[in-house]
Amino acid sequence: MLLGHLLDLVVGDPRRGHPVAAFGRAAAAVERLLWRDHRGAGALYTAVCAGGATAAAAVLERAARRSPTARTTVTAAATWSVLGGSGLAREARTIAAALESGDVEAARARLPHLCGRDPRALDADGIARAVVESVAENTSDAVVGALVWGAAAGVPGLVGFRAVNTLDAMVGHRSPRHLRFGWASARLDDVAGRPGSRLTALLAVLAGPNPRGAVDAWRADAHRHPSPNAGVVEAAFAGALGVRLGGPLSYGGRVEHRPVLNASGRPVRAADIERAVRLSRRVGALALVLCAGAGALRERGAARRAARRKAPGRAR
Protein backbone atom coordinates (compact mmCIF):
# COMPACT_ATOMS: atom_id res chain seq x y z
CA MET A 1 0.00 0.00 0.00
CA LEU A 2 2.86 2.38 0.77
CA LEU A 3 4.44 1.63 -2.60
CA GLY A 4 1.13 2.13 -4.40
CA HIS A 5 0.62 5.48 -2.69
CA LEU A 6 4.14 6.51 -3.70
CA LEU A 7 3.35 5.59 -7.31
CA ASP A 8 0.24 7.77 -7.17
CA LEU A 9 2.34 10.68 -5.88
CA VAL A 10 5.16 10.27 -8.41
CA VAL A 11 3.46 8.87 -11.50
CA GLY A 12 -0.15 9.93 -11.03
CA ASP A 13 -2.92 8.55 -13.19
CA PRO A 14 -2.03 7.10 -16.59
CA ARG A 15 -3.24 9.19 -19.51
CA ARG A 16 -4.53 6.10 -21.30
CA GLY A 17 -5.71 2.71 -20.19
CA HIS A 18 -6.60 3.59 -16.61
CA PRO A 19 -8.15 0.50 -14.93
CA VAL A 20 -10.95 2.57 -13.37
CA ALA A 21 -11.83 4.01 -16.77
CA ALA A 22 -11.83 0.50 -18.24
CA PHE A 23 -14.17 -0.64 -15.47
CA GLY A 24 -16.42 2.33 -16.21
CA ARG A 25 -16.65 1.38 -19.87
CA ALA A 26 -17.46 -2.22 -18.97
CA ALA A 27 -20.10 -1.07 -16.46
CA ALA A 28 -21.66 1.19 -19.09
CA ALA A 29 -21.92 -1.78 -21.46
CA VAL A 30 -23.57 -3.87 -18.73
CA GLU A 31 -25.99 -1.04 -18.04
CA ARG A 32 -27.10 -1.01 -21.67
CA LEU A 33 -27.89 -4.72 -21.38
CA LEU A 34 -29.59 -4.73 -17.97
CA TRP A 35 -31.26 -1.32 -17.67
CA ARG A 36 -34.87 -1.36 -16.59
CA ASP A 37 -36.69 1.33 -14.66
CA HIS A 38 -36.75 -0.93 -11.62
CA ARG A 39 -34.75 -1.32 -8.40
CA GLY A 40 -34.36 -5.06 -8.93
CA ALA A 41 -32.61 -4.54 -12.24
CA GLY A 42 -30.34 -1.98 -10.62
CA ALA A 43 -29.50 -4.39 -7.81
CA LEU A 44 -28.57 -7.06 -10.37
CA TYR A 45 -26.43 -4.53 -12.23
CA THR A 46 -24.63 -3.57 -9.02
CA ALA A 47 -24.03 -7.20 -8.07
CA VAL A 48 -22.67 -8.07 -11.52
CA CYS A 49 -20.32 -5.09 -11.78
CA ALA A 50 -19.10 -4.64 -8.20
CA GLY A 51 -19.24 -8.36 -7.41
CA GLY A 52 -17.39 -9.27 -10.59
CA ALA A 53 -14.60 -6.76 -9.97
CA THR A 54 -14.20 -7.86 -6.35
CA ALA A 55 -14.16 -11.54 -7.27
CA ALA A 56 -11.53 -10.97 -9.97
CA ALA A 57 -9.37 -9.10 -7.45
CA ALA A 58 -9.74 -11.97 -4.95
CA VAL A 59 -8.64 -14.50 -7.56
CA LEU A 60 -5.63 -12.34 -8.46
CA GLU A 61 -4.62 -11.91 -4.82
CA ARG A 62 -4.96 -15.63 -4.17
CA ALA A 63 -2.82 -16.44 -7.21
CA ALA A 64 -0.07 -14.17 -5.88
CA ARG A 65 -0.32 -15.44 -2.31
CA ARG A 66 2.69 -17.79 -2.34
CA SER A 67 5.18 -15.21 -3.61
CA PRO A 68 5.98 -12.15 -1.45
CA THR A 69 7.20 -10.29 -4.52
CA ALA A 70 4.04 -11.06 -6.46
CA ARG A 71 1.83 -10.10 -3.52
CA THR A 72 3.66 -6.79 -3.09
CA THR A 73 3.39 -6.08 -6.81
CA VAL A 74 -0.32 -6.89 -6.97
CA THR A 75 -1.17 -4.86 -3.86
CA ALA A 76 0.92 -1.89 -4.99
CA ALA A 77 -0.63 -1.95 -8.46
CA ALA A 78 -4.16 -2.17 -7.05
CA THR A 79 -3.49 0.65 -4.59
CA TRP A 80 -2.05 2.86 -7.33
CA SER A 81 -5.00 2.09 -9.61
CA VAL A 82 -7.71 2.99 -7.10
CA LEU A 83 -6.13 6.05 -5.47
CA GLY A 84 -6.92 9.42 -7.00
CA GLY A 85 -5.16 11.85 -4.70
CA SER A 86 -2.69 13.18 -7.24
CA GLY A 87 -5.31 13.64 -9.93
CA LEU A 88 -7.59 15.39 -7.44
CA ALA A 89 -4.85 17.82 -6.40
CA ARG A 90 -3.80 18.46 -9.99
CA GLU A 91 -7.30 19.30 -11.21
CA ALA A 92 -8.05 21.49 -8.20
CA ARG A 93 -4.82 23.44 -8.62
CA THR A 94 -5.43 23.91 -12.35
CA ILE A 95 -8.78 25.54 -11.62
CA ALA A 96 -7.26 27.61 -8.81
CA ALA A 97 -4.58 28.94 -11.18
CA ALA A 98 -7.22 29.95 -13.71
CA LEU A 99 -9.26 31.75 -11.07
CA GLU A 100 -6.26 33.55 -9.62
CA SER A 101 -5.29 34.78 -13.09
CA GLY A 102 -8.82 36.09 -13.62
CA ASP A 103 -9.72 33.56 -16.34
CA VAL A 104 -13.13 32.49 -15.05
CA GLU A 105 -14.09 30.94 -18.40
CA ALA A 106 -11.10 28.59 -18.28
CA ALA A 107 -12.03 27.62 -14.73
CA ARG A 108 -15.62 26.92 -15.85
CA ALA A 109 -14.37 24.77 -18.71
CA ARG A 110 -12.16 22.75 -16.36
CA LEU A 111 -14.64 22.23 -13.52
CA PRO A 112 -16.40 19.21 -15.14
CA HIS A 113 -13.08 17.34 -14.97
CA LEU A 114 -13.38 17.48 -11.18
CA CYS A 115 -17.10 17.26 -10.38
CA GLY A 116 -20.53 17.03 -11.95
CA ARG A 117 -21.62 20.60 -11.22
CA ASP A 118 -23.09 22.77 -13.96
CA PRO A 119 -20.48 25.57 -14.18
CA ARG A 120 -22.38 27.91 -16.52
CA ALA A 121 -24.08 29.96 -13.83
CA LEU A 122 -21.17 29.95 -11.36
CA ASP A 123 -19.05 33.01 -10.66
CA ALA A 124 -15.45 32.79 -9.43
CA ASP A 125 -16.42 32.29 -5.79
CA GLY A 126 -19.04 29.69 -6.76
CA ILE A 127 -16.43 27.73 -8.71
CA ALA A 128 -14.00 27.94 -5.79
CA ARG A 129 -16.68 26.65 -3.43
CA ALA A 130 -17.46 23.74 -5.75
CA VAL A 131 -13.78 22.82 -5.94
CA VAL A 132 -13.28 22.89 -2.16
CA GLU A 133 -16.39 20.74 -1.66
CA SER A 134 -15.16 18.29 -4.29
CA VAL A 135 -11.69 18.12 -2.72
CA ALA A 136 -13.25 17.34 0.66
CA GLU A 137 -15.62 14.67 -0.65
CA ASN A 138 -13.05 13.02 -2.90
CA THR A 139 -10.44 12.90 -0.16
CA SER A 140 -12.77 10.34 1.35
CA ASP A 141 -13.93 8.66 -1.86
CA ALA A 142 -10.67 8.59 -3.81
CA VAL A 143 -8.11 8.22 -1.02
CA VAL A 144 -9.11 7.40 2.55
CA GLY A 145 -12.06 5.10 1.83
CA ALA A 146 -9.96 2.94 -0.49
CA LEU A 147 -7.15 2.72 2.05
CA VAL A 148 -9.57 1.71 4.81
CA TRP A 149 -10.99 -1.14 2.73
CA GLY A 150 -7.51 -2.14 1.61
CA ALA A 151 -6.47 -2.46 5.24
CA ALA A 152 -9.60 -4.46 6.05
CA ALA A 153 -9.78 -6.78 3.04
CA GLY A 154 -6.63 -6.46 0.97
CA VAL A 155 -6.77 -6.21 -2.82
CA PRO A 156 -10.48 -7.23 -3.02
CA GLY A 157 -11.27 -4.44 -0.56
CA LEU A 158 -9.37 -1.86 -2.61
CA VAL A 159 -10.93 -2.89 -5.90
CA GLY A 160 -14.42 -3.50 -4.52
CA PHE A 161 -14.62 -0.09 -2.86
CA ARG A 162 -13.47 1.70 -6.00
CA ALA A 163 -15.95 -0.27 -8.10
CA VAL A 164 -18.85 0.65 -5.81
CA ASN A 165 -17.78 4.29 -5.74
CA THR A 166 -17.54 4.38 -9.54
CA LEU A 167 -20.98 2.84 -9.96
CA ASP A 168 -22.45 5.45 -7.63
CA ALA A 169 -20.89 8.21 -9.74
CA MET A 170 -22.32 6.64 -12.90
CA VAL A 171 -25.87 5.70 -11.88
CA GLY A 172 -26.35 6.74 -8.24
CA HIS A 173 -27.81 10.19 -8.93
CA ARG A 174 -31.45 11.26 -8.99
CA SER A 175 -31.92 11.63 -12.74
CA PRO A 176 -35.14 10.21 -14.23
CA ARG A 177 -33.22 7.32 -15.82
CA HIS A 178 -31.37 6.31 -12.67
CA LEU A 179 -33.72 7.19 -9.82
CA ARG A 180 -34.76 3.54 -9.41
CA PHE A 181 -32.07 1.73 -11.37
CA GLY A 182 -29.25 3.44 -9.46
CA TRP A 183 -30.80 3.02 -6.01
CA ALA A 184 -28.80 -0.10 -5.09
CA SER A 185 -25.49 1.41 -6.20
CA ALA A 186 -26.16 4.58 -4.22
CA ARG A 187 -27.15 2.75 -1.05
CA LEU A 188 -24.20 0.35 -1.27
CA ASP A 189 -21.87 3.32 -1.72
CA ASP A 190 -23.36 4.94 1.39
CA VAL A 191 -22.57 1.81 3.39
CA ALA A 192 -19.09 1.27 1.93
CA GLY A 193 -18.15 4.91 2.30
CA ARG A 194 -19.17 5.28 5.93
CA PRO A 195 -15.91 4.17 7.65
CA GLY A 196 -13.72 6.17 5.27
CA SER A 197 -15.79 9.33 5.60
CA ARG A 198 -15.65 9.23 9.41
CA LEU A 199 -11.91 8.66 9.38
CA THR A 200 -11.48 11.51 6.87
CA ALA A 201 -13.44 13.88 9.08
CA LEU A 202 -11.52 12.82 12.17
CA LEU A 203 -8.18 13.33 10.45
CA ALA A 204 -9.34 16.72 9.13
CA VAL A 205 -9.94 17.68 12.75
CA LEU A 206 -6.44 16.54 13.72
CA ALA A 207 -4.59 17.90 10.67
CA GLY A 208 -6.56 21.07 9.99
CA PRO A 209 -5.72 24.62 11.12
CA ASN A 210 -8.87 24.91 13.27
CA PRO A 211 -9.65 21.66 15.10
CA ARG A 212 -12.39 23.19 17.27
CA GLY A 213 -14.11 24.70 14.23
CA ALA A 214 -14.00 21.35 12.43
CA VAL A 215 -15.61 19.55 15.38
CA ASP A 216 -18.30 22.21 15.81
CA ALA A 217 -19.25 22.20 12.11
CA TRP A 218 -19.25 18.40 12.01
CA ARG A 219 -21.57 18.13 14.99
CA ALA A 220 -23.88 20.97 13.98
CA ASP A 221 -24.23 20.57 10.23
CA ALA A 222 -23.16 17.15 8.91
CA HIS A 223 -26.52 15.51 9.59
CA ARG A 224 -28.33 18.18 7.57
CA HIS A 225 -26.59 17.20 4.32
CA PRO A 226 -28.52 14.79 2.04
CA SER A 227 -25.48 12.50 1.80
CA PRO A 228 -24.60 10.68 5.04
CA ASN A 229 -20.94 10.61 4.03
CA ALA A 230 -20.29 13.77 2.01
CA GLY A 231 -21.93 15.87 4.71
CA VAL A 232 -19.48 14.62 7.33
CA VAL A 233 -16.32 15.37 5.38
CA GLU A 234 -17.53 18.65 3.86
CA ALA A 235 -18.61 19.96 7.26
CA ALA A 236 -15.28 18.97 8.85
CA PHE A 237 -13.30 20.60 6.04
CA ALA A 238 -15.46 23.74 6.20
CA GLY A 239 -14.85 24.12 9.92
CA ALA A 240 -11.16 23.28 9.68
CA LEU A 241 -10.62 25.85 6.92
CA GLY A 242 -12.94 28.47 8.42
CA VAL A 243 -15.07 28.73 5.27
CA ARG A 244 -18.75 28.38 4.47
CA LEU A 245 -19.77 25.52 2.18
CA GLY A 246 -23.12 24.26 0.90
CA GLY A 247 -26.04 26.21 -0.49
CA PRO A 248 -27.70 26.05 -3.93
CA LEU A 249 -26.05 24.03 -6.68
CA SER A 250 -26.97 22.76 -10.12
CA TYR A 251 -26.48 19.34 -11.70
CA GLY A 252 -27.34 19.24 -15.39
CA GLY A 253 -29.93 21.98 -15.05
CA ARG A 254 -31.49 20.47 -11.91
CA VAL A 255 -31.12 22.84 -8.94
CA GLU A 256 -30.61 21.47 -5.43
CA HIS A 257 -30.73 23.57 -2.27
CA ARG A 258 -28.11 22.09 0.04
CA PRO A 259 -27.82 23.17 3.69
CA VAL A 260 -25.11 25.64 4.59
CA LEU A 261 -22.15 24.05 6.37
CA ASN A 262 -20.28 26.14 8.94
CA ALA A 263 -22.53 29.16 8.56
CA SER A 264 -20.20 31.30 10.68
CA GLY A 265 -17.36 30.85 8.19
CA ARG A 266 -16.48 33.27 5.43
CA PRO A 267 -17.21 32.72 1.72
CA VAL A 268 -14.74 30.55 -0.18
CA ARG A 269 -12.10 32.34 -2.25
CA ALA A 270 -9.75 30.99 -4.91
CA ALA A 271 -6.84 30.93 -2.45
CA ASP A 272 -8.78 28.47 -0.27
CA ILE A 273 -8.46 25.79 -2.95
CA GLU A 274 -4.75 25.38 -2.22
CA ARG A 275 -5.48 25.28 1.52
CA ALA A 276 -8.03 22.51 0.91
CA VAL A 277 -5.58 20.56 -1.25
CA ARG A 278 -2.90 20.76 1.43
CA LEU A 279 -5.35 19.60 4.08
CA SER A 280 -6.39 16.75 1.78
CA ARG A 281 -2.75 15.72 1.38
CA ARG A 282 -2.16 15.71 5.13
CA VAL A 283 -5.32 13.69 5.73
CA GLY A 284 -4.30 11.18 3.05
CA ALA A 285 -0.81 10.77 4.50
CA LEU A 286 -2.15 10.15 8.00
CA ALA A 287 -4.71 7.68 6.65
CA LEU A 288 -1.98 5.83 4.77
CA VAL A 289 0.10 5.38 7.91
CA LEU A 290 -2.89 4.16 9.93
CA CYS A 291 -4.27 1.85 7.24
CA ALA A 292 -0.92 0.40 6.18
CA GLY A 293 -0.22 -0.38 9.83
CA ALA A 294 -3.64 -1.95 10.29
CA GLY A 295 -3.19 -3.96 7.10
CA ALA A 296 0.19 -5.23 8.27
CA LEU A 297 -1.32 -6.34 11.57
CA ARG A 298 -4.12 -8.11 9.70
CA GLU A 299 -1.61 -9.93 7.50
CA ARG A 300 0.49 -10.91 10.50
CA GLY A 301 -2.56 -12.31 12.25
CA ALA A 302 -3.55 -14.28 9.16
CA ALA A 303 -0.02 -15.69 8.87
CA ARG A 304 -0.07 -16.81 12.49
CA ARG A 305 -3.44 -18.52 12.08
CA ALA A 306 -2.21 -20.30 8.97
CA ALA A 307 0.90 -21.49 10.82
CA ARG A 308 -1.22 -22.89 13.65
CA ARG A 309 -3.41 -24.77 11.20
CA LYS A 310 -0.36 -26.36 9.58
CA ALA A 311 1.04 -27.49 12.94
CA PRO A 312 -1.94 -28.78 14.95
CA GLY A 313 0.24 -30.91 17.21
CA ARG A 314 2.58 -28.12 18.23
CA ALA A 315 2.77 -27.56 21.98
CA ARG A 316 1.20 -24.37 23.21
Order of alpha helices (4+ residues) and beta strands (2+ residues): alpha-alpha-alpha-alpha-alpha-alpha-alpha-alpha-alpha-alpha-alpha-beta-beta-alpha
